């Protein structure tokens, strides 16, 4: 699928801000990794659009989404597949015994929950001041999954105690991309929402509930086809 076809399909989904988004896609079309990262913004936009939100893709933060006249913002981060993921997969295929997976040290400097918390901190300047913000993580790494989310949020909250600016972030949404390939009966949930403690601008209970009720997401064909460019 060409970029123009993707934009046309996103328009049919009712997503706004597509002219500037198309420009960014075309500017990065020759860099496959960056292009894939950008395409996950479309993936998240469609997920939100199909779950009661009015969505606009923008520069920073990446997405504005509105529910019942309440506006919030989302910054999107794509965790790419890691070398350790491939090693874990090989180990599982080579052994009939249980294999411990998802352990990133010593091959990397820190474990997945530390990396996720650090990414959230590094995005500080992207969180819109005076508004509600969430960090949406689309993870292609089996190490960055729903089981580590609460630990990452706890680490983030600890840092927010000494830096009030970090309280701009209201929560994390993690989309476990690896599990999206499993049939629904094998993985009933692959989307996880966890709120931070004491954000400056609170999410309404209604909007938070809509996010929490997004339990499963599979990349739609219009985005999956673009990812194969």
Long-range contacts (C-beta under 8 A, 24 or more apart in sequence): 1-222, 1-225, 1-226, 1-228, 1-229, 2-229, 3-29, 3-226, 3-229, 5-225, 6-39, 6-42, 6-222, 6-223, 6-225, 6-226, 9-222, 10-42, 10-45, 10-46, 10-57, 10-222, 13-45, 13-46, 13-49, 13-50, 14-49, 14-54, 14-55, 15-42, 15-45, 15-46, 15-49, 15-55, 15-56, 15-57, 16-54, 16-55, 16-56, 16-57, 17-56, 17-57, 17-58, 17-64, 18-57, 20-57, 20-58, 20-59, 21-57, 24-59, 29-229, 32-229, 33-80, 35-229, 36-78, 36-80, 36-227, 37-78, 39-223, 39-226, 39-227, 40-76, 40-78, 40-138, 41-76, 42-222, 42-223, 42-226, 43-138, 43-175, 43-219, 43-220, 43-223, 44-74, 44-76, 44-136, 44-138, 44-175, 46-220, 46-222, 46-223, 47-175, 47-191, 47-214, 47-217, 48-74, 51-210, 51-213, 51-214, 52-210, 53-210, 60-126, 61-126, 61-127, 61-128, 61-133, 62-126, 63-136, 67-206, 67-207, 67-210, 68-204, 68-206, 68-207, 70-132, 70-203, 70-204, 70-206, 70-207, 71-131, 71-132, 72-131, 72-132, 72-133, 72-134, 72-170, 72-203, 72-207, 73-127, 73-128, 73-131, 73-132, 73-133, 73-134, 74-133, 74-134, 74-135, 74-136, 74-173, 75-123, 75-126, 75-127, 75-133, 75-134, 75-135, 75-136, 76-136, 76-137, 76-138, 77-119, 77-123, 77-135, 77-136, 77-137, 77-138, 78-137, 78-138, 78-139, 78-140, 79-116, 79-137, 79-138, 79-139, 79-140, 79-141, 79-144, 80-140, 80-141, 81-140, 81-141, 82-108, 82-141, 82-143, 83-107, 84-108, 84-143, 85-141, 85-142, 85-143, 88-142, 89-142, 101-142, 101-143, 102-142, 102-143, 102-145, 103-143, 104-143, 111-148, 112-141, 112-143, 112-144, 112-145, 112-148, 112-152, 113-148, 113-151, 113-152, 113-155, 114-152, 114-155, 115-144, 116-144, 116-148, 116-149, 116-152, 116-172, 116-174, 117-152, 117-153, 117-155, 117-156, 117-159, 120-152, 120-156, 120-169, 120-172, 121-156, 121-159, 121-166, 123-169, 124-165, 124-166, 124-168, 127-168, 127-169, 128-168, 129-168, 130-200, 130-201, 131-168, 131-201, 132-170, 132-199, 132-201, 132-202, 132-203, 132-207, 133-168, 133-169, 133-170, 134-169, 134-170, 134-171, 134-172, 134-173, 134-211, 135-169, 135-171, 135-172, 135-173, 136-172, 136-173, 136-174, 136-175, 137-172, 137-173, 137-174, 137-175, 138-175, 138-177, 139-174, 139-175, 139-176, 139-177, 139-178, 140-177, 140-178, 141-178, 142-178, 144-174, 145-174, 145-176, 145-178, 145-179, 146-174, 146-176, 146-189, 146-190, 146-192, 149-174, 149-192, 149-194, 150-194, 153-194, 153-195, 153-196, 156-196, 157-196, 157-197, 157-198, 160-196, 160-197, 160-198, 164-200, 167-196, 167-198, 167-199, 167-200, 168-199, 168-200, 168-201, 169-196, 169-199, 170-195, 170-196, 170-199, 170-201, 170-202, 170-203, 171-195, 171-196, 171-199, 171-203, 171-208, 171-211, 172-196, 173-211, 173-214, 175-217, 177-219, 180-217, 180-218, 180-219, 184-216, 187-216, 188-215, 188-216, 189-215, 189-216, 190-215, 190-216, 190-217, 191-215, 191-216, 191-217
